[in-house]
């Protein structure tokens, strides 16, 4: 489904791409609209919108059109839901993944569109819940379908979203705290590595290889204020796009204050960096790195 907005054919230069798991777009409207005005992204991938397509348009259609965004939606009531907002053109919209597993029915977890010559895929990968569970097997099967879909044309594709996988131990605050948990198991990481093996680059990590970077912090137990998080929101770009990256960062400011999502947006600038190459996390965390083994996950306490 498409809302009104600008449509520009061909390749668009100087593109700001962002991805954000908003954890209910209805709850996040007071944060989302000012953020769009402030950061001015050209293409935005949203996850966990938790609205049907009609409800999304009723809620935000006019506001987004006024800002020049066309909208591609794949939503459902209460759960899941993904969207692409674009003012760089919006063509060839596709909903879902061909042949993707359901649980038991297909869920609203992927939407794709061509924006200024870039094939953009917004994804919300299943959580997996517990290693070895039916949910976990569904997650791995869904990732297989994502890889098969992207394999058709990975070069000019960018996959953005909540992958629900931390690529390495460097992407969690303490590997010991995540022992026997989803998001870090070898099969999940192998599935992500197979997706990247198509030629996709993890642009944030490549740009900041030795930095402590998180995108998600549990609401409970003051995890954000202690900077006890994980990096599970990724921008994976084909080689021709990765070469254009001038800045790649996590907008930690959007996780602060009243009524935030538990995820922060990830922002990638192609060709130009309006704010400069300002570092992996903006603003930087205020809490020092916790000593390994000194903190546990809230669900483990």
BANUPA-243930 format. One record per residue: residue in one letter; x, y, z of N, C-alpha, C in turn. Coordinates in steps of 0.1 Angstrom, whole numbers, plus 5000, padded with zeros to 4 digits. Layout:
REM residues N
aXYZXYZXYZ/...
This chain:
REM residues 301
x500849885000500050005000500950125000/x500550234993501350354991500550474996/x501250565003500650695006501050794995/x500650914997501151014988502551064991/x503251114981504551164984505351184971/x506551234972507351254960507851124954/x508051124941508451014934509551054924/x510751004925511851054917512450934910/x512450924897513050804890514550814890/x515150694887516550694886517350694899/x518650714899519450714910519450854917/x519350854930519350984937520650984945/x521351094944522651104952522351164965/x523351154974523351214987522051174995/x522051044998520950985005521250955019/x520350995028520450955042519350845044/x519850725048519050605051519050585066/x517850555071517750525086516950405088/x517150335099516350225103516050235118/x514850205122514350225135513250125139/x513550045149512449965155511750055165/x510550105161509850205170509050135181/x508850005180508149935191506750005193/x505950005183504550065182504650205177/x504350225164504350355158503350455165/x502250395169501150475175501750535188/x502450455196503050515208504150605206/x504850595194506050675192505750795183/x504550825180504250945171504951075177/x504751105191505451225196506951225195/x507551105193508951105191509351105176/x508551025168508851005154508851125146/x507751205146507651325138508751425140/x508951465153510051555155511451505151/x511651375152512851315148513051325133/x511951295125512051315111512351455107/x511851555114512051695111513551735115/x514051675125515351705130516451635121/x516351505119517351435112517151435097/x515951455092515651465078516251345070/x515951225073516351115065515551105052/x516151055042515551045029514750915028/x515250815034514650675034514650625048/x513550585053513450535067512750395067/x513450305073512850165075512350155089/x511150125091510550115104510249965107/x510349925119509949795123509049795136/x508349695138507349685149506349805149/x505849825137504849935137503549905144/x503149775144502049725152500649785148/x500549815135499349875129499049805116/x497749795113497349755099497749875090/x497749845077498149945067497150065068/x495850035068494850135069495050225081/x495250165092495450235105496650325105/x497750275098498950355097498650475089/x497950465078497750575069496750675076/x495750625083494850715091495650795101/x496650735107497350795118498450895113/x499150855102500350935098500350975084/x499350925076499450955061499651095058/x498851185063498851325060500151395065/x500551355077501851415083503051375074/x503051245070504151205062504151265048/x502951275042502851335029503251485029/x502951555040503351695041504851705042/x505551605046506951605047507651545035/x506851505025507351465012507551315011/x507051235021507351095021506251015014/x506650925005505750815001505950705010/x504950615011505050505022504750375016/x505550275019505250135016505050065029/x503949995030503549935043503249785042/x503549715052503149575054502949555069/x501649575073501449575088500349475092/x500149465105499149385111498849445124/x497649415129497149475142497949405153/x498449485162498949445175500449405175/x500849325164502149275164502949305151/x504249295152505049295140504849425132/x504849425119504649535110505949605106/x506049635093507249705088506749815078/x507649905076507350015067508550075061/x508450135049509450215043508850355040/x509550455045509150595042510250655032/x509850705021510850755012510450885005/x511350975005511251094996512351094986/x512850974983513850954972513250874961/x511950864960511250774951510750654958/x509750594952509150464958508550384947/x509250284943508750204932508950054935/x508249964927508349824928508249774942/x507149814949506949774963506649624964/x507249554973506949414975506749384990/x505749314993505349285007505749135010/x506449115021506748985025507948925017/x508248795020509248725013508648605007/x509048584994508448464987508848334994/x507848254997508148125003508548125017/x508448245024508848255038507948165047/x508548105057507848035067506948125075/x505848065079504948135088504848075102/x504148135111504048085124502648085130/x501748015126501847925114501547995101/x501048115101500748185089501848295087/x502048345074503048445072502748575080/x503748635085503648755094504248875086/x503848995091504249115084505649155089/x506649095083508049115088509049165077/x508549185065509449235055508649325044/x509249435040508649505029509849565021/x509749575008510849625000510349724990/x511249804985510849904975512149954969/x512050014957513250074951513150224953/x514150284959514150424963515350494957/x515150574947516350634941517350544936/x516950434930517850334924518350234934/x518050244946518450154957517350064961/x517549934960516549834965516649824980/x515649874987515649885002514749775007/x515249695017514449595023514349625038/x513149645043513049665058512549535064/x513249495074512949355080512949365095/x512049285100511849255114511949105116/x513149055119513448915120512848855132/x512248735131511648675143512648675155/x512148685167512948685179513648555182/x512848445180513448305183513248255197/x512948345206512648315220513648225227/x513648095224514448005232515147915222/x516547905223517247815214516647675214/x516447615202515847485200514347475200/x513747585203512247595203511647595189/x510347585188509647605175509847745170/x509847835179510047975175511447995169/x512447925175513847935170513947875156/x513347765154513447705141512747785130/x511647855134510947945125511948065122/x512648115131513548225129514648185118/x515248065120516248025111515648005097/x514447945096513847925083513448055076/x513048155084512748285079513948355073/x515048335080516348395076516848335063/x516548205061516848135048516048205037/x514848235039514048295029514548435026/x514948505036515548645034516748635025/x517648535028518848525020518448495005/x517548405003517148364990516548484982/x515848574989515248684983516348794979/x517248814988518248914986519248864975/x519448734974520448674965520148704950/x518848744947518548774933519248904928/x519548994937520249114933520849194944/x521949134950522449194963523249324961/x523849344949524749454947524249594950/x523049624946522449754948521349744958/x521449654968520449634978520949674992/x520049725000520449755014519349695022/x519749605032518849535041518949615054/x517849665059517849745071516849695081/x517249685093516149655103516749585116/x515749535123515949465135516249315132/x517549285132517849145128517749045140/x517549095152517449015164518648915165/x519748955160521048885161522148985163/x522948955173524149035175525248965168/x525849025158526748955149527948885156/x528548945166529648885173529548925188/x530448865196530448895210530849045213/x531449115203531749255205530449335204/x529349275200528049345198527149325210/x527549275221526749265233527649315245/x526949365255527749425266528549325274/x528149195274528849095281528448965276/x529348895268528948765263528548665273/x529048675285528648575296527248595300/x526748715299525348745303524348675293/x524848655281523948605271524048455268/x524748385277524948245275523648175275/x523448085265522148005264520948095260/x521248215255520148295251520048305236/x518948345230518848375216519648495213/x519748525200520448645195521948625193/x522548525200523948515200524448365197/x523548275194523848135192524548115178/x525448015177526147995165525247975153/x524047905153523247895141522648025137/x522248115146521748245143522848335136/x524048335142525148405136525548355123/x525548225121525848165108524848205098/x523548205101522548255092522748395087/x523148485097523448625094524648625085/x525648545088526948545080526648505066/x525748405064525348365051524648475043/x523848555049523248665043524348765038/x525248795047526348895044527248835033/x527348705032528248645022527748675008/x526548715007526048754993526748884988/x527448944997528149064993527749185001/x526949165012526449275020527449315031/x527649445033528549495042527849555054/x528249515066527749575079528449715080/x527749815075528449945073528850015086/x528049995097528450055109529649995115/x529649855115530849795121532049815112/x531949815099533149835091533649975093/x532850065095533250205097533950225111/x533450155121533850165135534250025140/x535349965136535649825138535949795153/x536349895160536849865174536049945185/x534849985181534050065190532949985197/x532650035209531449975216530250045211/x529349965204528250025197527049935200/x525949995206524749925208523549995202/x522449925199521249985193520049955201/x520149855210518949815218519349795233/x518549845242518649835256517349805262/x517249695270516049655277515549775285/x514149785285513549885293513849865308/x513949745312514049705326515449735332/x515449745345516749745353517749855350/x517249965344518150075340519250035330/x518949945321519949895312520450005303/x519650095299520150205290521050295297/x520650335309521450425317522850365321/x522850235322524150165324524850125311/x524250155300524850125287525049975286/x524049895291524149745290523249705278/x523749705266522849675255523449575245/x522849575233523349495223523149565209/x523849525199523749575186523049475177/x521749495175520949405167520249465155/x520349605154519749675144520849715134/x520749655122521849665112521449725099/x522449785092522249825079523349745071/x522849665062523649575054523549615040/x524649665034524649725021525449655011/x524949644998525749584987526949664985/x527949604978529249674977529249814970/x528449824960528349954953527850064963/x526950024972526350124981527350144993/x527950034997528950045009530050145005/x530450144992531550234988531150384989/x529850404989529350544990529150595004/x529350515014529050555028530050655033/x529550765038530350875043530250885058/x529150835064528950835078527950725082/x528150665093527250555098527250565113/x526150585119526050615134524750565140/x524750565153523550525161523050655168/x521850695166521250815171520750785185/x521750775195521350745208520450845215/x520450965210519651065216518151025215/x517750955205516350915203515950805213/x516850745220516550655230516350715244/x516750845245516650915258515250975260/x515051025272513851105275512651025277/x511451095275510151035279509650955267/x509150835269508450755260509250705248/x510450665250511250615238510950475235/x511350435223511450295219512650235227/x512650105228513850035234514950025224/x514750065212515850065201516150215198/x517350235193517750365188517850355173/x517650465165517750455151519250445147/x519450375136520750375129520650455116/x521650545114521650635103522850615095/x522750615082523850595072523650705061/x524750775059524750885049525650835037/x524950835025525650805013526050935006/x527350935001527951044993528251175000/x527451215009527651335017527251305032/x527951365041527651355055527251495061/x525951525061525551655065525951695079/x526051595088526551625102527951595104/x528651555093530051505094530151365098/x531351315098531551175102531651175118/x530551175125530551215138530651105149/x531050985145531250885155530250775154/x530450665161529550555160528250575168/x528350645179527150665187527050815191/x525950875188525751015191524451035199/x524551095211525751125218526451005224/x527651005229528250885234527650845247/x527750725251527250675264527950745275/x527150775286527750835298528250735308/x527750615307528150505317529450445312/x530350405321531550335317531250195314/x532150125307531949985304531949905317/x530949815318530749725330531849615329/x532349585341533349475342532649345338/x533349265330532749135325532249055337/x531049005336530448915347529848995358/x529849135357529249205368527849245367/x527249225355525849255352525149135345/x523849125348523149015342521949075335/x521348995326520149035319518949035329/x518049135327516849145336516049015338/x515948935327515148815328515848705336/x517148725339517948625346517948655361/x517448775365517548815379516248775386/
